[in-house]
Amino acid sequence: MADIRALQDQIIRDFQRLEDPFDQYTYLLALSARLPVMSEERRAALTPVAGCQSHVWLDVRREGELLVFDADSDTMLIRGILCLLQQVLSHQPPAEVAEAELDFPEKSGLLLSLSPDRRKGIGSVIETLRLSARQLGRAP
């Protein structure tokens, strides 16, 4: 398992190689296709993340000593960003997720093309994941 910093650095390098914003957008859309779509029943059992312009569903749980989560959105671009967050944070110790300095969205240039509402929504997703990690870190 790679650590959170190394995973973020790889994403930053990947986006730096894609200098054209259109190429970055295309890459995010390709990533969104990797994220499995949640069933309507599963979505209905989850509370959408508050503060997001799009609907975002997170299913965060603990498997052994690690935080694991599934994510979905009704927006392809956000699904791509959720896929990146999943790559970085899923299968990591909850304490590390709770304390991680997530700077890849900014350092990769990912946030530059997003509206202020979308940037706020990504921040809400990250905070929800951190809060879930803190809660799971306290679980026996």
N, C-alpha and C positions, 0 to 999 in steps of 0.2 A: 504494500500500500504506500503510495507516494504521499508526502505531506502536503498540507494545504498550500504552503508557500510555493513549492515546486509546481504544483498543479496550476496555480494562478500565473506563475511566470511563463509556463508553456502557453497558456491562453493568450497572454500579452504578446508573446513572440508570434503566435499564429496570426493575430490581428495586425501586428506591425508589418507582417509580410503582405497583408492585403491592404495596401494603401488606399485603394479606391473605395469610397463608401458604398458604392453599388456592389462591389465584390464582398464586402463585409456583410451587407444585407443578404446577399445570396447565400453566404456561408451560414448565417443564422437561420435562414429558411431550411437549409439542408439539415442543420442540427435539429430543427423542430420535428423533422420527419423521423428522427431516431427516438423521440420521446413517445412511449406508448400512450395512446388515448385512453383515458379513464372511461369506464361505462357510466351511463347516466345514473345508475343505482349507486355507484361508488361516489360520484360527485355529490349526489343528494345526501349522502351520509356525512359529508364533510362541510365545514363552514368555509365559504370563500374568504380569502385574505382581504381584510379591510384596508381601504386606502388605495386600491388598485383601480385604474380606469377600466381595465379588462377584468374578466372573471379569472381568478387564479385559485386552484385547489391544491393543497399540500396534504399529503398523508405521511406524517412524520412518526417514526417509531424507533424503538431500540431493538436491535438484534444482537444478542450477546453483549459485548462491550462497545458496540458501535451504533451510531445514529445512522438510520437509513430513511430515505424519503422518496416518494413518488410525487410527481407534480404534473399539472395539466393547466392549460389556459384555452380560452376561446379565441386567442389571437396568435397567429403563427410566429410573429416576431418575438413575442413574450415566451412562447414555447421554446424557441431557440435559446433565449437567455436562461430559462429554467433548466434546460439541458446542461448548460455550462455550470450553473450553480450545483446541479446534481453531480457533475463530474468532480467538482472541487470539494463539496461538503458531505455527500453521501458516502457511507462506509468509513467515517472518521469518528474518533472518540467524541462524545458529546461535549466534554470540557473544552476540547480544542475548537469545536465549531462555535461554541458560545463566546470564546475569546478571540476568534480569528479576525484579523484586520483584512477585510475583503476589499482590495483595491483594484482587482482586475477590471471591473466594469469601467472605472475611470481611466486607468492607465492604458487600457486597450483602445481607448477612444470610442468604446461602445456607447457611452452615454451621450456623446456629442450629437448624434443624429436623432436622439429621442426628445420628445416634448417634455416640458417640466412635469406634467402629470404622469407620464410614463416613468420618468426618473424617480419620482416620489413613490410610485407603485413598486418599483424594483427595491427601493429602500424599505418599503413595508414588508415585502417578501423576505428580505434579508433579516429584518428585525423579528419577524415571525419565526424564522428558522433558529435564530439565536435564542429566543425565548423558549422554544420547544427543546432546544439542546440543554438549556439550563434546567428545565423541568426533568428531562430524561436523565441528566447527570445526577440528579438527586434520587432517582428511583433505585430501589434495591436491585 
